[in-house]
Amino acid sequence: MPTPLNTTVQSHNVYLYASDNGEHAGWLNAALGHLGQVTVVTLDEAALGERIATTHPRTLFLDFSGAQALRSTRLATALRRDWPELLLIGTGHANETNTTLAALRAGVDDFLDLDGPTTEVLAVLQDLMARRQGQRSAQAKGRSIALLGARVGLGVSTLACNLAAMLQEQRAAALARVPGRAAHRQGIALLDLGLPARDALLYLGLKSEFSFVDGVHNLHRLDPTLLQTALVQHASGAAVLPLPASLAQIREISHAESVSLVQRLTDFFDVQIADLGGFSSIDFVAQVARNADQVWVVCDQSIGGIVSTASLLRELREHDVNMQRLSLVVNKFEPFVNLPALDIAHQLGLPLSHVLPARASALLAASCQGQLLARSARNDPYVQAVGQMVRGLLPWIDGSVPPDGGEPPPWTPRVAQMLNKWIHRR
């Protein structure tokens, strides 16, 4: 989930301007001044989506002037669908009678008159950020956890499955403790994106025809009914969305579309757990990590695991991931091995969050019975350790499911005045 917007406009922000008019870009650059540089992008949905995915702007300006209005209207619809967190500000000439209405009908958050004073830009940004902050407080999204593993075999999928099942059970218990309390979102979603592909399905004893690629193709149709019908559910109640059975299908979707789906699912689930153990696309992993509320990097005591994890962390730094948000989970820990968990954390430069004991025999026995260890042996040391992770996440689900709803925010008085002038000219 993206970092909440501050109500104060900060400098060095990224601003994108979808426009084919260089003069308008110059006006906007002059208006923003020291706040940040404007990057101009052509009015093309694919190009704009890729640029958003790589630059992570807080705000996108969309040019509705002249002949650009129709293309910008179509773009605004796609952006509202794929990047709901993005602030959209339309620009145009207020004396062009249909410009303002076209922009507002397209769903922009506000509108700037290119013939007006440049001082209005800062006021609009501050107003929108304050408004968005209020919306977040009243209508928070679900939370997201990213489980990263640098290579196959570190136990990320096993952890993700047990964590999802236990967290789902705690959510059900939290709802039961408050009679009459309604759940405004579905519970826990597990994104089975690790390698080997669809391992989480095997551990959970599930089969699924609906895949992550199907989710991307149906992004514009996502709603609670579709998700409840399409996503397979574990006996605990946790929903699972896996990679497709044929990984070649991944080529059908873009990086930007994949990120959009991950972000969109937080609208529908209280907690989303993304299993990214061994996932090969560092661009996608980095984007998910940037947006996640909790990032746990899973590593074991092996030299290969430590070296691979150090390489992964280096790539994440190169992709501008805030490393202060990451913490380490040492998995398959053997206390008699002369390599303490704190030493591993020190070598990797991460704070130590959790230590999970080596319980290969117990995990294998549960798997052979078609069960999760979390459900078949609740007193097992591994389950107890995962339980500590779950307890740390309880504030997200215990009595804190926020209500949906809320009316759309009113237009600013400045925009209302522009509309009144246009109506009177009619």
PERAZI-V43487 format. One record per residue. N is the residue number from 1. RES is the residue in one letter. SS is DSSP state (alpha for helix, beta for strand, coil for the rest). D_LAST is the distance of its C-alpha to the last C-alpha in Angstrom with 1 decimal. Layout:
n=N res=RES ss=SS d_last=D_LAST
n=N res=RES ss=SS d_last=D_LAST
This chain:
n=1 res=M ss=coil d_last=44.0
n=2 res=P ss=coil d_last=42.3
n=3 res=T ss=coil d_last=43.2
n=4 res=P ss=coil d_last=40.8
n=5 res=L ss=coil d_last=38.3
n=6 res=N ss=coil d_last=39.3
n=7 res=T ss=coil d_last=37.0
n=8 res=T ss=coil d_last=38.0
n=9 res=V ss=coil d_last=36.8
n=10 res=Q ss=coil d_last=40.0
n=11 res=S ss=coil d_last=40.9
n=12 res=H ss=coil d_last=41.9
n=13 res=N ss=coil d_last=39.5
n=14 res=V ss=coil d_last=38.4
n=15 res=Y ss=beta d_last=34.8
n=16 res=L ss=beta d_last=33.5
n=17 res=Y ss=beta d_last=30.5
n=18 res=A ss=beta d_last=29.5
n=19 res=S ss=coil d_last=28.1
n=20 res=D ss=coil d_last=29.1
n=21 res=N ss=coil d_last=28.1
n=22 res=G ss=alpha d_last=31.0
n=23 res=E ss=alpha d_last=29.1
n=24 res=H ss=alpha d_last=26.9
n=25 res=A ss=alpha d_last=30.2
n=26 res=G ss=alpha d_last=31.6
n=27 res=W ss=alpha d_last=28.8
n=28 res=L ss=alpha d_last=29.4
n=29 res=N ss=alpha d_last=33.1
n=30 res=A ss=alpha d_last=32.9
n=31 res=A ss=alpha d_last=30.8
n=32 res=L ss=alpha d_last=33.3
n=33 res=G ss=alpha d_last=36.3
n=34 res=H ss=alpha d_last=39.5
n=35 res=L ss=alpha d_last=37.9
n=36 res=G ss=coil d_last=38.5
n=37 res=Q ss=coil d_last=38.1
n=38 res=V ss=beta d_last=35.1
n=39 res=T ss=beta d_last=36.3
n=40 res=V ss=beta d_last=33.9
n=41 res=V ss=beta d_last=34.1
n=42 res=T ss=coil d_last=32.9
n=43 res=L ss=coil d_last=30.2
n=44 res=D ss=coil d_last=32.9
n=45 res=E ss=alpha d_last=33.6
n=46 res=A ss=alpha d_last=37.4
n=47 res=A ss=alpha d_last=37.6
n=48 res=L ss=alpha d_last=35.2
n=49 res=G ss=alpha d_last=37.2
n=50 res=E ss=alpha d_last=40.5
n=51 res=R ss=alpha d_last=39.3
n=52 res=I ss=alpha d_last=38.1
n=53 res=A ss=alpha d_last=41.4
n=54 res=T ss=alpha d_last=43.4
n=55 res=T ss=alpha d_last=41.6
n=56 res=H ss=coil d_last=40.5
n=57 res=P ss=coil d_last=37.3
n=58 res=R ss=coil d_last=35.8
n=59 res=T ss=beta d_last=32.3
n=60 res=L ss=beta d_last=30.5
n=61 res=F ss=beta d_last=27.6
n=62 res=L ss=beta d_last=25.5
n=63 res=D ss=beta d_last=23.6
n=64 res=F ss=coil d_last=20.2
n=65 res=S ss=coil d_last=19.4
n=66 res=G ss=alpha d_last=19.2
n=67 res=A ss=alpha d_last=21.4
n=68 res=Q ss=alpha d_last=22.8
n=69 res=A ss=alpha d_last=20.0
n=70 res=L ss=alpha d_last=21.6
n=71 res=R ss=alpha d_last=25.0
n=72 res=S ss=alpha d_last=24.1
n=73 res=T ss=alpha d_last=22.5
n=74 res=R ss=alpha d_last=25.8
n=75 res=L ss=alpha d_last=27.8
n=76 res=A ss=alpha d_last=26.1
n=77 res=T ss=alpha d_last=27.1
n=78 res=A ss=alpha d_last=30.7
n=79 res=L ss=alpha d_last=30.9
n=80 res=R ss=alpha d_last=30.0
n=81 res=R ss=alpha d_last=32.6
n=82 res=D ss=alpha d_last=35.4
n=83 res=W ss=coil d_last=34.9
n=84 res=P ss=coil d_last=33.6
n=85 res=E ss=coil d_last=35.0
n=86 res=L ss=coil d_last=33.1
n=87 res=L ss=beta d_last=30.3
n=88 res=L ss=beta d_last=27.3
n=89 res=I ss=beta d_last=24.9
n=90 res=G ss=beta d_last=22.0
n=91 res=T ss=beta d_last=21.4
n=92 res=G ss=beta d_last=18.8
n=93 res=H ss=coil d_last=16.5
n=94 res=A ss=coil d_last=13.6
n=95 res=N ss=coil d_last=12.0
n=96 res=E ss=coil d_last=12.2
n=97 res=T ss=coil d_last=8.9
n=98 res=N ss=coil d_last=11.1
n=99 res=T ss=alpha d_last=14.0
n=100 res=T ss=alpha d_last=13.8
n=101 res=L ss=alpha d_last=13.0
n=102 res=A ss=alpha d_last=15.7
n=103 res=A ss=alpha d_last=18.1
n=104 res=L ss=alpha d_last=17.8
n=105 res=R ss=alpha d_last=18.1
n=106 res=A ss=coil d_last=21.1
n=107 res=G ss=coil d_last=22.8
n=108 res=V ss=coil d_last=23.1
n=109 res=D ss=coil d_last=24.4
n=110 res=D ss=beta d_last=22.1
n=111 res=F ss=beta d_last=20.0
n=112 res=L ss=beta d_last=20.9
n=113 res=D ss=beta d_last=18.9
n=114 res=L ss=coil d_last=21.3
n=115 res=D ss=coil d_last=20.4
n=116 res=G ss=coil d_last=21.2
n=117 res=P ss=coil d_last=24.7
n=118 res=T ss=coil d_last=27.3
n=119 res=T ss=alpha d_last=28.6
n=120 res=E ss=alpha d_last=25.8
n=121 res=V ss=alpha d_last=27.4
n=122 res=L ss=alpha d_last=30.5
n=123 res=A ss=alpha d_last=28.7
n=124 res=V ss=alpha d_last=26.7
n=125 res=L ss=alpha d_last=30.0
n=126 res=Q ss=alpha d_last=31.8
n=127 res=D ss=alpha d_last=29.3
n=128 res=L ss=alpha d_last=29.2
n=129 res=M ss=alpha d_last=33.0
n=130 res=A ss=alpha d_last=33.5
n=131 res=R ss=alpha d_last=31.1
n=132 res=R ss=alpha d_last=32.9
n=133 res=Q ss=alpha d_last=36.3
n=134 res=G ss=alpha d_last=35.4
n=135 res=Q ss=alpha d_last=34.4
n=136 res=R ss=alpha d_last=37.7
n=137 res=S ss=alpha d_last=39.7
n=138 res=A ss=alpha d_last=38.2
n=139 res=Q ss=coil d_last=38.2
n=140 res=A ss=coil d_last=40.9
n=141 res=K ss=coil d_last=41.7
n=142 res=G ss=coil d_last=45.1
n=143 res=R ss=beta d_last=47.7
n=144 res=S ss=beta d_last=49.3
n=145 res=I ss=beta d_last=52.8
n=146 res=A ss=beta d_last=53.9
n=147 res=L ss=beta d_last=57.5
n=148 res=L ss=beta d_last=58.6
n=149 res=G ss=beta d_last=61.8
n=150 res=A ss=coil d_last=63.0
n=151 res=R ss=coil d_last=65.1
n=152 res=V ss=coil d_last=66.1
n=153 res=G ss=coil d_last=68.7
n=154 res=L ss=coil d_last=67.7
n=155 res=G ss=coil d_last=67.0
n=156 res=V ss=alpha d_last=63.2
n=157 res=S ss=alpha d_last=62.5
n=158 res=T ss=alpha d_last=65.3
n=159 res=L ss=alpha d_last=63.8
n=160 res=A ss=alpha d_last=60.3
n=161 res=C ss=alpha d_last=61.5
n=162 res=N ss=alpha d_last=63.6
n=163 res=L ss=alpha d_last=61.0
n=164 res=A ss=alpha d_last=58.3
n=165 res=A ss=alpha d_last=60.6
n=166 res=M ss=alpha d_last=61.8
n=167 res=L ss=alpha d_last=58.3
n=168 res=Q ss=alpha d_last=57.1
n=169 res=E ss=alpha d_last=60.1
n=170 res=Q ss=alpha d_last=59.3
n=171 res=R ss=alpha d_last=55.7
n=172 res=A ss=alpha d_last=57.1
n=173 res=A ss=alpha d_last=59.5
n=174 res=A ss=alpha d_last=56.8
n=175 res=L ss=alpha d_last=54.7
n=176 res=A ss=alpha d_last=57.9
n=177 res=R ss=alpha d_last=58.8
n=178 res=V ss=coil d_last=55.7
n=179 res=P ss=coil d_last=55.7
n=180 res=G ss=coil d_last=52.4
n=181 res=R ss=coil d_last=50.7
n=182 res=A ss=coil d_last=48.1
n=183 res=A ss=coil d_last=47.7
n=184 res=H ss=coil d_last=44.1
n=185 res=R ss=coil d_last=45.0
n=186 res=Q ss=beta d_last=47.8
n=187 res=G ss=beta d_last=50.9
n=188 res=I ss=beta d_last=52.5
n=189 res=A ss=beta d_last=51.6
n=190 res=L ss=beta d_last=54.1
n=191 res=L ss=beta d_last=52.9
n=192 res=D ss=beta d_last=56.0
n=193 res=L ss=coil d_last=55.3
n=194 res=G ss=coil d_last=58.8
n=195 res=L ss=coil d_last=61.5
n=196 res=P ss=coil d_last=63.5
n=197 res=A ss=coil d_last=60.6
n=198 res=R ss=coil d_last=60.2
n=199 res=D ss=alpha d_last=63.2
n=200 res=A ss=alpha d_last=61.5
n=201 res=L ss=alpha d_last=61.2
n=202 res=L ss=alpha d_last=65.0
n=203 res=Y ss=alpha d_last=65.8
n=204 res=L ss=alpha d_last=63.6
n=205 res=G ss=coil d_last=65.1
n=206 res=L ss=coil d_last=61.8
n=207 res=K ss=coil d_last=60.4
n=208 res=S ss=coil d_last=56.7
n=209 res=E ss=coil d_last=55.0
n=210 res=F ss=coil d_last=51.6
n=211 res=S ss=beta d_last=51.6
n=212 res=F ss=alpha d_last=49.5
n=213 res=V ss=alpha d_last=48.4
n=214 res=D ss=alpha d_last=47.2
n=215 res=G ss=alpha d_last=45.3
n=216 res=V ss=alpha d_last=43.5
n=217 res=H ss=alpha d_last=42.7
n=218 res=N ss=coil d_last=41.3
n=219 res=L ss=alpha d_last=39.4
n=220 res=H ss=alpha d_last=36.0
n=221 res=R ss=alpha d_last=37.8
n=222 res=L ss=coil d_last=39.7
n=223 res=D ss=coil d_last=39.8
n=224 res=P ss=alpha d_last=42.7
n=225 res=T ss=alpha d_last=43.7
n=226 res=L ss=alpha d_last=44.0
n=227 res=L ss=alpha d_last=46.0
n=228 res=Q ss=alpha d_last=48.3
n=229 res=T ss=alpha d_last=49.1
n=230 res=A ss=alpha d_last=49.4
n=231 res=L ss=coil d_last=51.1
n=232 res=V ss=beta d_last=54.8
n=233 res=Q ss=beta d_last=56.1
n=234 res=H ss=coil d_last=59.5
n=235 res=A ss=coil d_last=61.6
n=236 res=S ss=coil d_last=60.5
n=237 res=G ss=coil d_last=56.9
n=238 res=A ss=coil d_last=55.7
n=239 res=A ss=beta d_last=53.4
n=240 res=V ss=beta d_last=54.3
n=241 res=L ss=beta d_last=52.3
n=242 res=P ss=beta d_last=54.7
n=243 res=L ss=coil d_last=54.6
n=244 res=P ss=coil d_last=54.9
n=245 res=A ss=coil d_last=58.5
n=246 res=S ss=coil d_last=58.1
n=247 res=L ss=alpha d_last=57.0
n=248 res=A ss=alpha d_last=56.0
n=249 res=Q ss=alpha d_last=52.8
n=250 res=I ss=alpha d_last=51.7
n=251 res=R ss=alpha d_last=50.9
n=252 res=E ss=alpha d_last=48.1
n=253 res=I ss=coil d_last=46.0
n=254 res=S ss=coil d_last=44.8
n=255 res=H ss=alpha d_last=45.7
n=256 res=A ss=alpha d_last=42.0
n=257 res=E ss=alpha d_last=41.7
n=258 res=S ss=alpha d_last=45.0
n=259 res=V ss=alpha d_last=43.9
n=260 res=S ss=alpha d_last=40.6
n=261 res=L ss=alpha d_last=42.6
n=262 res=V ss=alpha d_last=45.0
n=263 res=Q ss=alpha d_last=42.1
n=264 res=R ss=alpha d_last=40.3
n=265 res=L ss=alpha d_last=43.4
n=266 res=T ss=coil d_last=43.5
n=267 res=D ss=coil d_last=40.6
n=268 res=F ss=coil d_last=43.1
n=269 res=F ss=beta d_last=46.5
n=270 res=D ss=beta d_last=48.0
n=271 res=V ss=beta d_last=50.2
n=272 res=Q ss=beta d_last=50.2
n=273 res=I ss=beta d_last=53.4
n=274 res=A ss=beta d_last=53.3
n=275 res=D ss=beta d_last=56.7
n=276 res=L ss=beta d_last=56.7
n=277 res=G ss=beta d_last=60.4
n=278 res=G ss=coil d_last=61.4
n=279 res=F ss=coil d_last=57.8
n=280 res=S ss=coil d_last=57.9
n=281 res=S ss=coil d_last=54.3
n=282 res=I ss=alpha d_last=54.4
n=283 res=D ss=alpha d_last=50.6
n=284 res=F ss=alpha d_last=49.8
n=285 res=V ss=alpha d_last=52.4
n=286 res=A ss=alpha d_last=51.2
n=287 res=Q ss=alpha d_last=47.5
n=288 res=V ss=alpha d_last=48.7
n=289 res=A ss=alpha d_last=50.9
n=290 res=R ss=alpha d_last=48.1
n=291 res=N ss=alpha d_last=46.0
n=292 res=A ss=coil d_last=48.8
n=293 res=D ss=coil d_last=49.7
n=294 res=Q ss=beta d_last=53.4
n=295 res=V ss=beta d_last=55.2
n=296 res=W ss=beta d_last=58.8
n=297 res=V ss=beta d_last=60.8
n=298 res=V ss=beta d_last=63.8
n=299 res=C ss=beta d_last=67.1
n=300 res=D ss=coil d_last=70.7
n=301 res=Q ss=coil d_last=74.0
n=302 res=S ss=coil d_last=74.7
n=303 res=I ss=alpha d_last=74.7
n=304 res=G ss=alpha d_last=72.6
n=305 res=G ss=alpha d_last=70.0
n=306 res=I ss=alpha d_last=69.9
n=307 res=V ss=alpha d_last=69.7
n=308 res=S ss=alpha d_last=66.9
n=309 res=T ss=alpha d_last=65.0
n=310 res=A ss=alpha d_last=65.4
n=311 res=S ss=alpha d_last=64.0
n=312 res=L ss=alpha d_last=61.0
n=313 res=L ss=alpha d_last=60.3
n=314 res=R ss=alpha d_last=60.5
n=315 res=E ss=alpha d_last=57.9
n=316 res=L ss=alpha d_last=55.6
n=317 res=R ss=alpha d_last=55.9
n=318 res=E ss=alpha d_last=55.1
n=319 res=H ss=coil d_last=51.9
n=320 res=D ss=coil d_last=50.9
n=321 res=V ss=coil d_last=51.6
n=322 res=N ss=coil d_last=52.3
n=323 res=M ss=alpha d_last=56.0
n=324 res=Q ss=alpha d_last=56.1
n=325 res=R ss=alpha d_last=54.4
n=326 res=L ss=beta d_last=57.2
n=327 res=S ss=beta d_last=60.4
n=328 res=L ss=beta d_last=63.5
n=329 res=V ss=beta d_last=65.0
n=330 res=V ss=beta d_last=68.6
n=331 res=N ss=beta d_last=69.4
n=332 res=K ss=beta d_last=72.9
n=333 res=F ss=beta d_last=74.6
n=334 res=E ss=coil d_last=78.4
n=335 res=P ss=coil d_last=79.9
n=336 res=F ss=coil d_last=83.1
n=337 res=V ss=coil d_last=81.5
n=338 res=N ss=coil d_last=81.8
n=339 res=L ss=coil d_last=78.1
n=340 res=P ss=coil d_last=76.5
n=341 res=A ss=alpha d_last=72.8
n=342 res=L ss=alpha d_last=72.2
n=343 res=D ss=alpha d_last=73.7
n=344 res=I ss=alpha d_last=71.4
n=345 res=A ss=alpha d_last=68.4
n=346 res=H ss=alpha d_last=69.8
n=347 res=Q ss=alpha d_last=70.2
n=348 res=L ss=alpha d_last=66.7
n=349 res=G ss=coil d_last=65.2
n=350 res=L ss=coil d_last=63.5
n=351 res=P ss=beta d_last=64.0
n=352 res=L ss=beta d_last=66.0
n=353 res=S ss=beta d_last=64.0
n=354 res=H ss=beta d_last=66.3
n=355 res=V ss=beta d_last=69.6
n=356 res=L ss=beta d_last=70.2
n=357 res=P ss=beta d_last=73.8
n=358 res=A ss=coil d_last=75.2
n=359 res=R ss=coil d_last=75.6
n=360 res=A ss=alpha d_last=75.8
n=361 res=S ss=alpha d_last=78.4
n=362 res=A ss=alpha d_last=76.6
n=363 res=L ss=alpha d_last=73.2
n=364 res=L ss=alpha d_last=74.9
n=365 res=A ss=alpha d_last=76.7
n=366 res=A ss=alpha d_last=73.5
n=367 res=S ss=alpha d_last=71.8
n=368 res=C ss=alpha d_last=74.7
n=369 res=Q ss=coil d_last=74.2
n=370 res=G ss=coil d_last=70.5
n=371 res=Q ss=coil d_last=69.5
n=372 res=L ss=coil d_last=68.0
n=373 res=L ss=alpha d_last=70.4
n=374 res=A ss=alpha d_last=68.0
n=375 res=R ss=alpha d_last=68.5
n=376 res=S ss=alpha d_last=72.2
n=377 res=A ss=coil d_last=73.7
n=378 res=R ss=coil d_last=71.8
n=379 res=N ss=coil d_last=74.6
n=380 res=D ss=coil d_last=74.8
n=381 res=P ss=alpha d_last=74.5
n=382 res=Y ss=alpha d_last=71.6
n=383 res=V ss=alpha d_last=69.7
n=384 res=Q ss=alpha d_last=70.4
n=385 res=A ss=alpha d_last=69.0
n=386 res=V ss=alpha d_last=65.8
n=387 res=G ss=alpha d_last=65.6
n=388 res=Q ss=alpha d_last=65.5
n=389 res=M ss=alpha d_last=62.4
n=390 res=V ss=alpha d_last=60.8
n=391 res=R ss=alpha d_last=61.6
n=392 res=G ss=alpha d_last=59.8
n=393 res=L ss=alpha d_last=56.7
n=394 res=L ss=alpha d_last=56.9
n=395 res=P ss=alpha d_last=54.4
n=396 res=W ss=alpha d_last=51.7
n=397 res=I ss=coil d_last=52.5
n=398 res=D ss=coil d_last=54.6
n=399 res=G ss=coil d_last=52.3
n=400 res=S ss=coil d_last=49.4
n=401 res=V ss=coil d_last=47.2
n=402 res=P ss=coil d_last=43.8
n=403 res=P ss=coil d_last=41.4
n=404 res=D ss=coil d_last=38.5
n=405 res=G ss=coil d_last=35.1
n=406 res=G ss=coil d_last=32.7
n=407 res=E ss=coil d_last=29.0
n=408 res=P ss=coil d_last=26.8
n=409 res=P ss=coil d_last=26.2
n=410 res=P ss=coil d_last=23.1
n=411 res=W ss=coil d_last=20.7
n=412 res=T ss=coil d_last=21.7
n=413 res=P ss=alpha d_last=20.1
n=414 res=R ss=alpha d_last=19.0
n=415 res=V ss=alpha d_last=17.0
n=416 res=A ss=alpha d_last=15.5
n=417 res=Q ss=alpha d_last=14.5
n=418 res=M ss=alpha d_last=12.8
n=419 res=L ss=alpha d_last=10.8
n=420 res=N ss=alpha d_last=9.9
n=421 res=K ss=alpha d_last=8.8
n=422 res=W ss=alpha d_last=6.5
n=423 res=I ss=alpha d_last=5.2
n=424 res=H ss=alpha d_last=5.2
n=425 res=R ss=alpha d_last=3.8
n=426 res=R ss=coil d_last=0.0
